[in-house]
């Protein structure tokens, strides 16, 4: 059952922050829209979008291909996203159609691509295609739901990071650690998986990490070496079982990751954003930039995650209302 607007963590945290800051908060559209008022200052929240970014910046960030193209233009390393429009948008589709160009791009990516909606979030409707048939199935599914999709080369990602930015200042940085099994040198993957499920009190939470097992094409009879980590999902989304591992400024990874995130936000003229950075053998690259500040999974991950989310929403409200923040 989909989550109700009123059950969102943003709603409860926003109410806490506004109460503490003596900001009048008025709800509209079943808690999807909020009006913030204090003295003569008024600001709005629509969904997960605050009023700090320009309308153009928001539209650019919501469009994965636009973000990709503009970052390339500004020489910011990024993961390429190639757009394709549904045939119903005939004015934007070549007269020869999409399929030949899709197959050509598929071949240029060594027959391994990621397919996603051009404006999707949270890892939903993101699939990996390694055969023309898988590509065709993914395209048909996405075009049934969306007017455009994008293809990206599949990258063997060693780590993915999220950087929260406000006015080009880093608010926090965490790594998205995917659910994985750790080998003991004796047990097969099947045995390790069954032991993990049987020994976990958070059975529902563990299930989130199983949704992509079939896509991983694992050999469940293989015995991993002692200490070997075997990922259970190729996606890094918190909403699909990954956990947030916070980094601090003393970490050697902090500076290079934050530098590229700030460069990306400035290139698109973004004031408030979360920037996803991936690390691979090719180095660090921007995967996407999110103007909508959604921290539902982070806030539900525990007291520390909730405190991070609340702290950022507090600073956002203070910035929007012209208040001093701690």
Secondary structure as GFF3:
##gff-version 3
##sequence-region A 1 326
A	DSSP	three_ten_helix	5	7	.	.	.	ID=ss1
A	DSSP	alpha_helix	9	20	.	.	.	ID=ss2
A	DSSP	beta_strand	24	28	.	.	.	ID=ss3
A	DSSP	beta_strand	33	38	.	.	.	ID=ss4
A	DSSP	beta_strand	41	46	.	.	.	ID=ss5
A	DSSP	beta_strand	49	50	.	.	.	ID=ss6
A	DSSP	alpha_helix	55	62	.	.	.	ID=ss7
A	DSSP	alpha_helix	64	73	.	.	.	ID=ss8
A	DSSP	beta_strand	82	85	.	.	.	ID=ss9
A	DSSP	three_ten_helix	90	92	.	.	.	ID=ss10
A	DSSP	alpha_helix	99	108	.	.	.	ID=ss11
A	DSSP	beta_strand	113	117	.	.	.	ID=ss12
A	DSSP	beta_strand	127	129	.	.	.	ID=ss13
A	DSSP	alpha_helix	132	143	.	.	.	ID=ss14
A	DSSP	beta_strand	148	153	.	.	.	ID=ss15
A	DSSP	beta_strand	159	166	.	.	.	ID=ss16
A	DSSP	beta_strand	169	177	.	.	.	ID=ss17
A	DSSP	beta_strand	180	182	.	.	.	ID=ss18
A	DSSP	alpha_helix	189	199	.	.	.	ID=ss19
A	DSSP	alpha_helix	203	208	.	.	.	ID=ss20
A	DSSP	alpha_helix	213	216	.	.	.	ID=ss21
A	DSSP	beta_strand	229	231	.	.	.	ID=ss22
A	DSSP	three_ten_helix	238	240	.	.	.	ID=ss23
A	DSSP	beta_strand	243	247	.	.	.	ID=ss24
A	DSSP	alpha_helix	252	267	.	.	.	ID=ss25
A	DSSP	beta_strand	272	280	.	.	.	ID=ss26
A	DSSP	beta_strand	283	290	.	.	.	ID=ss27
A	DSSP	alpha_helix	296	300	.	.	.	ID=ss28
A	DSSP	alpha_helix	303	321	.	.	.	ID=ss29
###
